[in-house]
């Protein structure tokens, strides 16, 4: 597998991103065209179903990512309790899910320093945290 880094860590699922979503989007546009050309209850219902199908694809992805974030949050809280000095343990629960997800990619040796910067407000966004990581820990099992 290729090396993972900040620049190349997003995961695309080709069947979903390059087939299912485009086909469902084209279906919505086509049903809207039919509704525009012939306004009828039948075409209106077809458009409604087309939009519902497209929403199902997006919502299924969002739900999978939400479940993954919950697991990462638990994983990172346990990992931080083992890596951080005892005086920082009280701060672990103050980290947001987004911060914990971004911290996931940091190596053990740099974790305490990065968490201190996050808590001090020096690293405000997920991007800031990920860019600060020097020893990138790849995650090949992401959703």
C-alpha positions in Angstrom: 0.0 0.0 0.0 1.1 3.6 -0.6 2.4 5.7 2.2 -0.3 7.7 4.0 0.2 11.4 4.9 -1.9 14.5 5.4 -2.0 15.1 1.7 -3.1 11.6 0.9 -5.3 10.2 3.7 -8.8 10.8 2.6 -10.5 7.6 1.6 -12.6 7.3 -1.5 -14.9 4.4 -2.0 -15.0 4.2 -5.9 -18.2 2.2 -6.2 -20.0 4.8 -4.0 -18.2 8.0 -5.0 -17.8 7.4 -8.7 -20.8 5.2 -9.5 -23.7 5.2 -7.0 -23.8 8.9 -6.2 -23.4 10.1 -9.8 -26.1 7.7 -11.1 -28.5 8.8 -8.3 -27.7 12.4 -9.0 -28.4 12.0 -12.7 -31.6 10.2 -11.8 -32.7 13.2 -9.7 -31.9 15.6 -12.5 -33.7 13.4 -15.1 -36.8 13.1 -12.9 -36.8 16.9 -12.4 -36.6 17.3 -16.2 -39.6 15.0 -16.6 -41.5 16.9 -13.9 -40.7 20.2 -15.7 -41.8 18.9 -19.0 -45.0 17.2 -17.8 -46.2 18.2 -14.4 -48.1 15.3 -13.0 -48.5 13.5 -9.7 -46.7 10.6 -11.1 -43.6 12.6 -12.1 -43.7 14.5 -8.8 -43.7 11.2 -6.9 -40.8 9.9 -9.1 -38.8 13.0 -8.3 -39.6 12.5 -4.6 -38.3 8.9 -4.7 -35.2 9.9 -6.7 -34.3 12.5 -4.1 -35.0 10.0 -1.3 -32.6 7.5 -2.9 -29.9 10.1 -3.3 -30.4 11.1 0.4 -30.1 7.5 1.4 -26.7 7.2 -0.2 -25.4 10.4 1.6 -27.0 9.4 4.9 -25.5 5.9 4.8 -22.1 7.4 4.4 -22.7 10.0 7.2 -23.9 7.2 9.6 -20.9 5.1 8.9 -18.6 8.0 9.5 -20.4 8.9 12.8 -20.0 5.3 14.0 -16.4 5.4 13.1 -15.9 8.7 15.0 -17.4 7.2 18.1 -14.9 4.3 18.0 -12.0 6.7 17.3 -13.1 8.8 20.3 -13.1 5.8 22.6 -9.8 4.5 21.1 -8.1 7.9 21.5 -9.3 8.4 25.1 -7.8 5.1 26.0 -4.6 5.8 24.1 -4.2 9.2 25.6 -4.6 7.8 29.2 -1.7 5.5 28.5 0.5 8.2 26.8 -0.1 11.4 28.6 1.3 12.3 32.0 -1.1 11.9 34.9 -1.5 15.7 35.3 -3.0 15.9 31.7 -5.6 13.1 32.2 -8.3 15.5 33.4 -8.0 17.4 30.0 -8.7 14.3 27.9 -12.5 14.5 28.2 -12.3 18.2 27.2 -11.0 17.3 23.7 -13.7 17.3 21.0 -14.4 14.4 18.8 -12.9 16.3 15.8 -9.7 17.0 17.8 -9.5 13.3 18.8 -10.0 12.2 15.2 -7.2 14.5 14.0 -4.9 13.4 16.9 -5.5 9.7 15.8 -2.7 10.1 13.2 0.0 11.4 15.6 2.8 9.1 16.7 3.1 8.2 20.4 6.3 10.2 20.9 4.8 13.5 19.7 1.3 13.0 21.2 1.7 14.8 24.5 3.3 17.9 22.9 0.5 18.1 20.3 -2.2 17.7 22.9 -0.6 20.5 24.9 -0.8 22.7 21.8 -4.4 21.8 21.2 -5.4 22.5 24.8 -3.5 25.8 24.7 -5.5 26.8 21.6 -2.5 26.9 19.3 -4.0 24.2 17.0 -7.6 25.3 16.3 -8.8 23.0 13.5 -8.4 19.4 12.4 -6.3 20.6 9.5 -3.9 22.4 12.0 -3.6 19.3 14.1 -3.0 17.0 11.2 -0.4 19.4 9.6 1.5 19.4 13.0 1.9 15.6 13.0 5.5 14.6 12.0 5.3 10.9 12.5 2.1 10.1 10.6 0.3 6.9 11.7 -1.6 5.4 8.8 -5.1 4.1 9.3 -6.0 1.7 6.5 -9.2 0.4 8.2 -11.1 3.7 8.0 -14.6 3.8 6.6 
